[in-house]
Amino acid sequence: MKSNSDDPPESYHSKDLFRPHPSIPNAWKYLGRLDDCITLVNGKKVLPLPIEGRIRGEALVKEAVVFGVARSIPGLLAFRAESARDMSDVEFISAIWPAVEAANQHAEGFSQIGKDMIVPLPAGIAIPLTDKGSMIRPQMYKVFEMVIDEAYDKLEEGQEGSLTLDLPSLEAYLIKLGQQIIGPQLLDPRTNFFSAGMGSLQAIQMRGLIAKDLNLGKKLTQNVIFDTANVSNLAKHLLRLRQSQDGNDEVGDPVAEMETMIQKYSIFERHVPRSSTEPDYHVVVLTGVTPLLPFHLQDLLPHPWQGPPLPHPKLPSISLPPIPRGSYQTFCLDQRSQSPAPRPRRANLHHPRHPNYPYNSLRLAR
């Protein structure tokens, strides 16, 4: 078998995940694949296996599948076991919610599953499985594509609220709502949502509650919380949205902003040609190089350096054990005596374990 890892040497990592049996020695349970990750629309990656494993351990759940590829937040397909066949959706979600909360405690903020993103499915429904008994994730998403789309459509539409508030009351409402979601660190209307600890999941939850409570008349955009940045801007935006007659929910006018930037950066000074003189010194510009390379080039220049002093290399302070002197020598066979004879080898000055690294012996042989 071809090796793909050196840990340990000549080993092969199949990226399959197993869990040992609690009482039977050398017995393992297959859990899934290491590369079973879900990439959200913002590029963050959700690891579904710990969440699914915790919820799948419930007696009422036959299978649990996290979804959310290219979406804003993740969701959960919860397949009923036979013991939960006669339970309603509300009863089933309430029964497994403690397990979902336990799984969320060990997941990152953007990976947590909201209660409104749990999709209960009936018992006995066919599930795409492998010969090993594990679900096939790509086929699962394809078979239940319509169910997943309906979950996000329901989240987007929500229920239109009837609450109408003026600006001060709207700010007080938003501060109270934000403190319920992320805690008391949301102190005043100018506090930044992100600095107060609000993640993508909390932003979606706050947006959904706003849409359910307030009478806006228009649909909020997905990123309205982070686009407005704080309670003060969000309250003004919601008030302007309710009072406006058009259906535009953009924070600011992007076309006007682009026109302003074009006017600002379209003024160029006219170039006037001038006679150039020989500079007093040469300038060497280096980008994307190691810290020691400027000193090597300085040593290779045809005349003494007369320009600005080269920057001192900023290298970490490391403490390493001494290296034997023979570590930087190789051995070859002498053709006349056929006996091993040491031949000096040029040391790798870039190697951090070299005794002269990084400040001594900076000259290169020409």
C-alpha positions as CSV (number, residue, x, y, z in Angstrom):
1,M,0.0,0.0,0.0
2,K,1.3,3.4,-0.9
3,S,2.2,5.6,2.1
4,N,0.8,9.1,2.5
5,S,2.1,10.0,5.9
6,D,5.3,10.1,8.0
7,D,3.4,9.9,11.3
8,P,4.4,7.1,11.9
9,P,6.8,6.6,9.0
10,E,5.5,4.6,6.0
11,S,1.9,4.8,7.3
12,Y,-1.3,5.4,5.4
13,H,-4.1,7.7,6.7
14,S,-7.4,6.7,5.2
15,K,-9.3,9.7,6.8
16,D,-11.8,7.3,8.3
17,L,-12.9,8.0,11.9
18,F,-13.5,5.2,14.4
19,R,-14.5,5.1,18.1
20,P,-13.3,2.2,20.4
21,H,-15.9,0.0,22.0
22,P,-16.3,0.9,25.7
23,S,-15.9,-2.8,26.8
24,I,-14.7,-5.0,23.9
25,P,-11.0,-4.8,23.2
26,N,-9.9,-4.1,19.7
27,A,-13.5,-3.4,18.6
28,W,-14.1,-0.1,16.8
29,K,-17.2,1.7,15.5
30,Y,-17.0,3.5,12.2
31,L,-18.1,7.2,12.6
32,G,-17.4,8.8,9.3
33,R,-14.8,10.6,7.2
34,L,-12.4,13.3,8.4
35,D,-13.0,15.4,5.4
36,D,-16.8,15.5,6.0
37,C,-16.9,19.3,6.6
38,I,-19.5,21.8,5.7
39,T,-18.3,25.2,4.2
40,L,-20.7,28.0,4.9
41,V,-21.2,30.9,2.5
42,N,-18.8,33.1,4.5
43,G,-16.0,30.4,4.1
44,K,-16.2,29.1,7.7
45,K,-16.0,25.3,8.0
46,V,-18.4,23.4,10.3
47,L,-17.3,20.0,11.6
48,P,-20.6,18.0,11.7
49,L,-19.4,14.7,13.1
50,P,-19.2,15.7,16.8
51,I,-22.7,17.4,16.6
52,E,-24.2,14.4,14.7
53,G,-22.6,11.9,17.0
54,R,-24.0,13.6,20.2
55,I,-27.5,13.9,18.8
56,R,-27.5,10.4,17.2
57,G,-26.9,8.9,20.7
58,E,-30.4,9.9,21.7
59,A,-32.9,7.0,21.8
60,L,-35.5,9.0,19.9
61,V,-33.1,9.8,17.0
62,K,-32.3,7.2,14.3
63,E,-30.0,9.5,12.3
64,A,-28.8,13.1,12.5
65,V,-27.4,15.0,9.6
66,V,-26.0,18.5,9.7
67,F,-26.5,20.6,6.5
68,G,-25.6,24.1,5.4
69,V,-23.2,24.0,2.4
70,A,-22.9,27.5,0.9
71,R,-25.6,28.7,3.4
72,S,-25.4,31.4,6.1
73,I,-26.0,29.1,9.1
74,P,-26.1,25.3,9.5
75,G,-29.2,23.2,10.2
76,L,-30.0,19.7,11.3
77,L,-32.1,16.8,9.7
78,A,-33.4,14.8,12.6
79,F,-34.8,11.4,11.6
80,R,-37.2,9.9,14.1
81,A,-36.6,6.5,15.6
82,E,-39.5,4.0,15.9
83,S,-40.1,5.0,19.5
84,A,-40.8,8.6,18.4
85,R,-43.1,7.7,15.5
86,D,-46.2,9.1,17.1
87,M,-44.6,12.3,18.5
88,S,-45.5,15.7,16.9
89,D,-42.8,17.9,15.5
90,V,-43.0,20.2,18.5
91,E,-42.8,17.4,21.0
92,F,-39.9,15.7,19.1
93,I,-37.8,18.9,18.8
94,S,-38.4,19.7,22.5
95,A,-37.4,16.2,23.5
96,I,-34.1,16.2,21.6
97,W,-33.3,19.9,22.2
98,P,-31.2,19.2,25.4
99,A,-28.9,17.0,23.3
100,V,-28.6,19.7,20.7
101,E,-27.7,22.2,23.4
102,A,-25.1,19.8,24.7
103,A,-23.6,19.5,21.2
104,N,-23.6,23.3,20.8
105,Q,-21.6,23.8,24.0
106,H,-18.6,22.0,22.3
107,A,-19.1,23.7,18.9
108,E,-17.9,27.1,17.7
109,G,-20.4,29.9,17.5
110,F,-21.0,29.7,13.7
111,S,-21.4,25.8,14.0
112,Q,-24.2,25.8,16.6
113,I,-27.6,24.6,15.6
114,G,-30.6,26.9,16.3
115,K,-33.9,25.5,17.4
116,D,-35.7,26.9,14.3
117,M,-33.2,25.1,12.1
118,I,-34.0,21.6,13.2
119,V,-36.0,19.7,10.6
120,P,-37.8,16.7,12.0
121,L,-38.4,13.8,9.6
122,P,-40.7,10.8,10.0
123,A,-39.7,7.4,11.1
124,G,-39.1,4.7,8.5
125,I,-38.0,7.1,5.8
126,A,-35.3,5.7,3.5
127,I,-31.8,7.0,4.1
128,P,-28.8,6.7,1.7
129,L,-26.4,4.4,3.6
130,T,-23.1,2.7,2.7
131,D,-22.4,-1.0,3.2
132,K,-20.8,-0.1,6.6
133,G,-24.1,1.4,7.7
134,S,-23.0,5.1,7.7
135,M,-25.0,7.7,5.8
136,I,-23.7,9.0,2.4
137,R,-23.5,12.7,2.9
138,P,-23.6,13.9,-0.8
139,Q,-26.6,11.7,-1.6
140,M,-28.3,12.8,1.6
141,Y,-28.1,16.4,0.6
142,K,-29.4,15.5,-2.9
143,V,-32.3,13.4,-1.7
144,F,-33.5,15.9,0.9
145,E,-32.6,19.0,-1.2
146,M,-36.2,20.3,-1.2
147,V,-36.6,19.8,2.5
148,I,-33.4,21.8,3.2
149,D,-34.5,24.6,0.8
150,E,-37.8,24.8,2.6
151,A,-36.1,25.2,5.9
152,Y,-34.1,28.2,4.7
153,D,-37.1,29.7,3.0
154,K,-39.1,29.5,6.2
155,L,-36.2,31.1,8.0
156,E,-36.1,33.9,5.5
157,E,-39.8,34.6,5.4
158,G,-40.6,34.3,9.1
159,Q,-43.7,36.1,10.4
160,E,-44.3,39.7,9.9
161,G,-44.6,41.6,13.2
162,S,-47.0,44.4,14.2
163,L,-44.8,46.4,16.6
164,T,-44.3,50.0,15.6
165,L,-41.7,52.1,17.6
166,D,-40.1,55.5,17.3
167,L,-36.3,55.9,17.3
168,P,-35.6,56.0,21.1
169,S,-38.0,53.1,21.8
170,L,-36.5,51.2,18.9
171,E,-33.0,51.6,20.3
172,A,-34.1,50.4,23.7
173,Y,-35.9,47.4,22.1
174,L,-32.7,46.4,20.1
175,I,-30.4,46.8,23.1
176,K,-32.7,44.5,25.2
177,L,-33.0,42.0,22.3
178,G,-29.2,42.0,21.8
179,Q,-28.5,41.5,25.5
180,Q,-30.9,38.5,25.5
181,I,-28.9,36.9,22.7
182,I,-25.2,37.7,23.5
183,G,-25.3,39.0,27.1
184,P,-24.9,42.3,29.0
185,Q,-21.7,43.3,27.1
186,L,-24.0,45.2,24.6
187,L,-23.8,48.3,26.8
188,D,-25.1,51.2,24.7
189,P,-26.3,52.0,21.1
190,R,-22.8,52.7,19.9
191,T,-21.3,49.4,21.0
192,N,-20.1,47.4,18.0
193,F,-22.0,44.1,17.6
194,F,-18.8,42.2,16.6
195,S,-16.8,43.6,19.5
196,A,-19.6,42.6,21.9
197,G,-19.2,39.0,20.8
198,M,-22.0,38.5,18.3
199,G,-21.3,35.8,15.8
200,S,-23.0,34.9,12.6
201,L,-25.5,32.6,14.3
202,Q,-26.5,35.2,16.8
203,A,-26.8,37.8,14.0
204,I,-29.2,35.5,12.1
205,Q,-31.2,34.9,15.3
206,M,-31.4,38.7,16.0
207,R,-32.5,39.4,12.5
208,G,-35.2,36.7,12.7
209,L,-36.6,38.1,15.9
210,I,-36.6,41.6,14.5
211,A,-38.6,40.5,11.5
212,K,-41.1,38.7,13.7
213,D,-41.6,41.5,16.2
214,L,-41.4,44.7,14.1
215,N,-43.7,46.0,11.5
216,L,-41.3,46.8,8.7
217,G,-43.3,46.0,5.5
218,K,-40.1,44.9,3.8
219,K,-37.7,42.0,3.9
220,L,-34.4,42.4,5.7
221,T,-31.2,41.5,4.0
222,Q,-29.1,38.6,5.4
223,N,-26.2,40.8,6.7
224,V,-28.2,43.7,8.0
225,I,-26.9,43.3,11.5
226,F,-23.2,43.4,10.6
227,D,-23.8,46.0,7.9
228,T,-25.2,48.5,10.4
229,A,-22.5,47.5,13.0
230,N,-24.4,48.8,16.1
231,V,-27.8,49.5,17.6
232,S,-27.8,53.2,16.7
233,N,-27.2,52.6,13.0
234,L,-29.6,49.6,13.0
235,A,-32.4,51.5,14.6
236,K,-32.1,54.4,12.1
237,H,-32.0,51.9,9.2
238,L,-35.1,50.1,10.4
239,L,-37.0,53.4,11.0
240,R,-36.0,54.6,7.5
241,L,-37.0,51.3,6.0
242,R,-40.5,51.4,7.5
243,Q,-41.0,55.0,6.5
244,S,-39.7,54.7,3.0
245,Q,-41.9,53.9,0.0
246,D,-39.5,51.9,-2.1
247,G,-38.4,48.4,-1.4
248,N,-34.7,49.1,-1.1
249,D,-33.1,47.5,2.0
250,E,-29.5,48.4,1.2
251,V,-27.5,50.1,3.9
252,G,-26.5,53.2,2.0
253,D,-26.6,53.7,-1.7
254,P,-23.8,51.6,-3.3
255,V,-24.1,53.5,-6.6
256,A,-23.7,56.9,-4.9
257,E,-20.7,55.6,-2.9
258,M,-19.0,54.3,-6.1
259,E,-19.6,57.7,-7.9
260,T,-18.1,59.5,-4.9
261,M,-15.0,57.3,-5.0
262,I,-14.6,57.8,-8.7
263,Q,-14.7,61.5,-8.3
264,K,-12.3,61.4,-5.4
265,Y,-9.7,59.2,-7.0
266,S,-10.0,60.5,-10.6
267,I,-7.9,63.6,-10.1
268,F,-4.3,63.0,-11.2
269,E,-1.4,65.5,-11.1
270,R,0.1,66.2,-14.5
271,H,3.5,64.7,-15.0
272,V,6.3,67.2,-15.9
273,P,9.4,65.5,-17.4
274,R,12.7,66.6,-15.8
275,S,16.3,65.9,-16.4
276,S,17.5,63.1,-14.2
277,T,20.8,63.1,-12.5
278,E,23.0,60.2,-11.4
279,P,21.9,59.2,-7.9
280,D,24.4,59.2,-5.1
281,Y,23.7,55.6,-4.3
282,H,21.8,52.7,-5.6
283,V,18.5,51.5,-4.2
284,V,17.7,47.8,-4.0
285,V,14.1,46.8,-3.3
286,L,13.5,43.3,-2.0
287,T,10.1,41.8,-1.4
288,G,9.1,38.4,-0.2
289,V,12.6,37.3,0.8
290,T,14.1,35.8,3.9
291,P,15.6,38.2,6.5
292,L,19.2,37.1,5.8
293,L,19.2,37.6,2.0
294,P,19.7,41.4,2.1
295,F,23.0,40.8,4.0
296,H,24.1,38.3,1.4
297,L,23.4,40.7,-1.5
298,Q,25.2,43.5,0.3
299,D,28.3,41.3,0.4
300,L,27.9,40.6,-3.4
301,L,27.6,44.2,-4.5
302,P,30.5,45.5,-6.7
303,H,31.2,48.5,-4.5
304,P,30.7,49.4,-0.8
305,W,27.1,49.9,0.2
306,Q,26.3,53.7,0.4
307,G,22.6,53.6,0.7
308,P,20.4,53.5,3.8
309,P,21.3,50.9,6.4
310,L,19.7,47.5,5.8
311,P,17.1,46.5,8.3
312,H,18.3,44.1,11.0
313,P,16.6,40.7,10.7
314,K,13.8,40.2,13.2
315,L,14.1,36.6,14.1
316,P,12.7,34.7,17.0
317,S,14.9,34.0,20.0
318,I,15.4,30.3,20.2
319,S,17.4,28.1,22.6
320,L,18.7,24.9,21.0
321,P,21.1,22.2,22.2
322,P,24.7,22.3,20.8
323,I,25.2,20.4,17.5
324,P,28.3,18.2,17.0
325,R,30.8,19.6,14.6
326,G,30.5,16.5,12.4
327,S,26.9,17.3,11.7
328,Y,27.8,19.5,8.7
329,Q,30.1,17.1,6.9
330,T,29.5,14.4,4.3
331,F,31.6,11.4,3.5
332,C,32.7,10.1,0.1
333,L,34.9,7.4,-1.1
334,D,38.5,8.3,-2.1
335,Q,39.0,6.8,-5.5
336,R,42.7,6.0,-4.7
337,S,42.3,4.3,-1.3
338,Q,38.6,3.3,-1.6
339,S,38.3,4.4,2.1
340,P,35.9,6.9,3.5
341,A,37.3,10.4,3.6
342,P,35.6,13.4,5.0
343,R,34.8,16.2,2.6
344,P,33.7,19.5,4.0
345,R,30.2,20.6,3.0
346,R,28.9,24.1,3.0
347,A,26.6,24.7,6.0
348,N,23.0,25.7,5.5
349,L,23.1,29.1,7.1
350,H,19.3,29.4,6.8
351,H,18.8,26.3,9.0
352,P,17.8,27.5,12.5
353,R,19.9,24.8,14.2
354,H,23.1,26.0,12.7
355,P,25.4,27.3,15.5
356,N,26.0,30.6,13.6
357,Y,22.4,31.2,12.8
358,P,21.3,34.0,12.2
359,Y,24.0,36.6,12.6
360,N,27.4,35.1,12.0
361,S,29.1,33.8,8.9
362,L,27.0,35.8,6.5
363,R,29.5,35.8,3.6
364,L,28.8,33.6,0.6
365,A,31.6,32.0,-1.5
366,R,31.7,33.7,-4.8
